[in-house]
Amino acid sequence: DILSYLNKKGVSVIFLFRRNTLRRLISVLANNYDRDAKQLNGTHKSHVHSEEEVSSMHREFQ
């Protein structure tokens, strides 16, 4: 029963798996690029967490 259900819904399962895998791959590639290009006080930050970090990054890239 489970196998027949999964075969009927297989396209959705495969699509979601591929989408999440692609999203992860893009995220890894972007973080690898940002690690060298965008550093905050000498360390890599994929996302800023305060207005101070935003201001600091803004000053560095102007």
Distance bins in CASP14 RR format, pairs under 12 A and 6 or more apart:
PFRMAT RR
TARGET T0000
AUTHOR 0000-0000-0000
RMODE 2
METHOD distances of the structure
MODEL  1
1 7 0 0 0 0 0 1 0 0 0 0 0
1 8 0 0 0 0 0 1 0 0 0 0 0
2 8 0 0 0 0 0 1 0 0 0 0 0
2 9 0 0 0 0 0 1 0 0 0 0 0
3 9 0 0 0 0 0 1 0 0 0 0 0
3 10 0 0 0 0 0 1 0 0 0 0 0
4 10 0 0 0 0 0 1 0 0 0 0 0
5 12 0 0 0 0 0 1 0 0 0 0 0
5 13 0 0 0 0 0 1 0 0 0 0 0
6 12 0 0 0 0 1 0 0 0 0 0 0
6 13 1 0 0 1 0 0 0 0 0 0 0
6 14 0 0 0 0 0 1 0 0 0 0 0
7 13 0 0 0 0 1 0 0 0 0 0 0
7 14 0 0 0 0 0 1 0 0 0 0 0
9 15 0 0 0 0 0 1 0 0 0 0 0
9 16 0 0 0 0 0 1 0 0 0 0 0
10 16 0 0 0 0 1 0 0 0 0 0 0
10 17 0 0 0 0 1 0 0 0 0 0 0
10 18 0 0 0 0 0 1 0 0 0 0 0
11 17 0 0 0 0 0 1 0 0 0 0 0
11 18 0 0 0 0 0 1 0 0 0 0 0
12 18 0 0 0 0 0 1 0 0 0 0 0
12 19 0 0 0 0 0 1 0 0 0 0 0
13 19 0 0 0 0 0 1 0 0 0 0 0
13 20 0 0 0 0 0 1 0 0 0 0 0
14 20 0 0 0 0 0 1 0 0 0 0 0
14 21 0 0 0 0 0 1 0 0 0 0 0
15 21 0 0 0 0 0 1 0 0 0 0 0
15 22 0 0 0 0 0 1 0 0 0 0 0
16 22 0 0 0 0 0 1 0 0 0 0 0
16 23 0 0 0 0 0 1 0 0 0 0 0
17 23 0 0 0 0 0 1 0 0 0 0 0
17 24 0 0 0 0 0 1 0 0 0 0 0
18 24 0 0 0 0 0 1 0 0 0 0 0
18 25 0 0 0 0 0 1 0 0 0 0 0
19 25 0 0 0 0 0 1 0 0 0 0 0
19 26 0 0 0 0 0 1 0 0 0 0 0
20 26 0 0 0 0 0 1 0 0 0 0 0
20 27 0 0 0 0 0 1 0 0 0 0 0
21 27 0 0 0 0 0 1 0 0 0 0 0
21 28 0 0 0 0 0 1 0 0 0 0 0
22 28 0 0 0 0 0 1 0 0 0 0 0
22 29 0 0 0 0 0 1 0 0 0 0 0
23 29 0 0 0 0 0 1 0 0 0 0 0
23 30 0 0 0 0 0 1 0 0 0 0 0
24 30 0 0 0 0 0 1 0 0 0 0 0
24 31 0 0 0 0 0 1 0 0 0 0 0
25 31 0 0 0 0 0 1 0 0 0 0 0
25 32 0 0 0 0 0 1 0 0 0 0 0
26 32 0 0 0 0 0 1 0 0 0 0 0
26 33 0 0 0 0 0 1 0 0 0 0 0
27 33 0 0 0 0 0 1 0 0 0 0 0
27 34 0 0 0 0 0 1 0 0 0 0 0
27 46 0 0 0 0 1 0 0 0 0 0 0
27 47 0 0 0 0 0 1 0 0 0 0 0
28 34 0 0 0 0 0 1 0 0 0 0 0
28 35 0 0 0 0 0 1 0 0 0 0 0
28 46 0 0 0 0 0 1 0 0 0 0 0
29 35 0 0 0 0 0 1 0 0 0 0 0
30 36 0 0 0 0 0 1 0 0 0 0 0
30 37 0 0 0 0 0 1 0 0 0 0 0
30 38 0 0 0 0 0 1 0 0 0 0 0
30 44 0 0 0 0 0 1 0 0 0 0 0
30 46 0 0 0 0 1 0 0 0 0 0 0
30 47 0 0 0 0 0 1 0 0 0 0 0
31 37 0 0 0 0 0 1 0 0 0 0 0
31 38 0 0 0 0 0 1 0 0 0 0 0
31 44 1 0 0 1 0 0 0 0 0 0 0
31 45 0 0 0 0 0 1 0 0 0 0 0
31 46 1 0 1 0 0 0 0 0 0 0 0
31 47 0 0 0 0 0 1 0 0 0 0 0
32 38 0 0 0 0 0 1 0 0 0 0 0
32 44 0 0 0 0 1 0 0 0 0 0 0
32 46 0 0 0 0 0 1 0 0 0 0 0
33 39 0 0 0 0 0 1 0 0 0 0 0
33 44 0 0 0 0 0 1 0 0 0 0 0
33 46 0 0 0 0 0 1 0 0 0 0 0
34 40 0 0 0 0 0 1 0 0 0 0 0
34 43 0 0 0 0 0 1 0 0 0 0 0
34 44 1 0 0 1 0 0 0 0 0 0 0
34 45 0 0 0 0 1 0 0 0 0 0 0
34 46 1 0 0 1 0 0 0 0 0 0 0
34 47 0 0 0 0 0 1 0 0 0 0 0
34 48 0 0 0 0 0 1 0 0 0 0 0
34 57 0 0 0 0 0 1 0 0 0 0 0
35 42 0 0 0 0 0 1 0 0 0 0 0
35 43 0 0 0 0 1 0 0 0 0 0 0
35 44 1 0 1 0 0 0 0 0 0 0 0
35 45 0 0 0 0 1 0 0 0 0 0 0
35 46 0 0 0 0 1 0 0 0 0 0 0
36 42 0 0 0 0 0 1 0 0 0 0 0
36 44 0 0 0 0 1 0 0 0 0 0 0
37 44 0 0 0 0 1 0 0 0 0 0 0
37 45 0 0 0 0 0 1 0 0 0 0 0
37 46 0 0 0 0 0 1 0 0 0 0 0
37 57 0 0 0 0 0 1 0 0 0 0 0
37 60 0 0 0 0 0 1 0 0 0 0 0
37 61 0 0 0 0 1 0 0 0 0 0 0
38 44 1 0 0 1 0 0 0 0 0 0 0
38 45 1 0 0 1 0 0 0 0 0 0 0
38 46 0 0 0 0 1 0 0 0 0 0 0
38 47 0 0 0 0 0 1 0 0 0 0 0
38 48 0 0 0 0 1 0 0 0 0 0 0
38 53 0 0 0 0 0 1 0 0 0 0 0
38 56 0 0 0 0 0 1 0 0 0 0 0
38 57 1 0 0 1 0 0 0 0 0 0 0
38 58 0 0 0 0 0 1 0 0 0 0 0
38 60 0 0 0 0 1 0 0 0 0 0 0
38 61 1 0 0 1 0 0 0 0 0 0 0
39 45 1 0 0 1 0 0 0 0 0 0 0
39 46 0 0 0 0 0 1 0 0 0 0 0
39 53 0 0 0 0 0 1 0 0 0 0 0
39 56 0 0 0 0 0 1 0 0 0 0 0
39 57 0 0 0 0 1 0 0 0 0 0 0
39 60 0 0 0 0 1 0 0 0 0 0 0
39 61 0 0 0 0 0 1 0 0 0 0 0
40 46 0 0 0 0 0 1 0 0 0 0 0
40 47 0 0 0 0 0 1 0 0 0 0 0
40 48 1 0 0 1 0 0 0 0 0 0 0
40 49 0 0 0 0 0 1 0 0 0 0 0
40 50 0 0 0 0 0 1 0 0 0 0 0
40 52 0 0 0 0 1 0 0 0 0 0 0
40 53 1 0 1 0 0 0 0 0 0 0 0
40 54 0 0 0 0 1 0 0 0 0 0 0
40 55 0 0 0 0 0 1 0 0 0 0 0
40 56 1 0 0 1 0 0 0 0 0 0 0
40 57 1 0 1 0 0 0 0 0 0 0 0
40 58 0 0 0 0 0 1 0 0 0 0 0
40 59 0 0 0 0 0 1 0 0 0 0 0
40 60 1 0 0 1 0 0 0 0 0 0 0
40 61 0 0 0 0 0 1 0 0 0 0 0
41 48 0 0 0 0 0 1 0 0 0 0 0
41 52 0 0 0 0 0 1 0 0 0 0 0
41 53 0 0 0 0 1 0 0 0 0 0 0
41 56 1 0 0 1 0 0 0 0 0 0 0
41 57 0 0 0 0 1 0 0 0 0 0 0
41 59 0 0 0 0 0 1 0 0 0 0 0
41 60 0 0 0 0 1 0 0 0 0 0 0
42 56 0 0 0 0 0 1 0 0 0 0 0
42 57 0 0 0 0 0 1 0 0 0 0 0
42 60 0 0 0 0 0 1 0 0 0 0 0
43 53 0 0 0 0 0 1 0 0 0 0 0
43 56 0 0 0 0 0 1 0 0 0 0 0
43 57 0 0 0 0 0 1 0 0 0 0 0
44 57 0 0 0 0 0 1 0 0 0 0 0
45 52 0 0 0 0 0 1 0 0 0 0 0
45 53 1 0 0 1 0 0 0 0 0 0 0
45 54 0 0 0 0 0 1 0 0 0 0 0
45 56 0 0 0 0 1 0 0 0 0 0 0
45 57 1 0 0 1 0 0 0 0 0 0 0
45 60 0 0 0 0 0 1 0 0 0 0 0
46 53 0 0 0 0 0 1 0 0 0 0 0
46 57 0 0 0 0 0 1 0 0 0 0 0
47 53 0 0 0 0 1 0 0 0 0 0 0
47 54 0 0 0 0 0 1 0 0 0 0 0
47 57 0 0 0 0 0 1 0 0 0 0 0
48 54 1 0 1 0 0 0 0 0 0 0 0
48 55 0 0 0 0 1 0 0 0 0 0 0
48 56 0 0 0 0 1 0 0 0 0 0 0
48 57 1 0 0 1 0 0 0 0 0 0 0
48 58 0 0 0 0 1 0 0 0 0 0 0
48 60 0 0 0 0 0 1 0 0 0 0 0
49 56 0 0 0 0 0 1 0 0 0 0 0
49 57 0 0 0 0 0 1 0 0 0 0 0
50 56 0 0 0 0 1 0 0 0 0 0 0
50 57 0 0 0 0 0 1 0 0 0 0 0
51 57 0 0 0 0 0 1 0 0 0 0 0
51 58 0 0 0 0 0 1 0 0 0 0 0
52 58 0 0 0 0 0 1 0 0 0 0 0
52 59 0 0 0 0 0 1 0 0 0 0 0
53 59 0 0 0 0 0 1 0 0 0 0 0
53 60 0 0 0 0 0 1 0 0 0 0 0
54 60 0 0 0 0 0 1 0 0 0 0 0
54 61 0 0 0 0 0 1 0 0 0 0 0
55 61 0 0 0 0 0 1 0 0 0 0 0
55 62 0 0 0 0 0 1 0 0 0 0 0
56 62 0 0 0 0 0 1 0 0 0 0 0
END
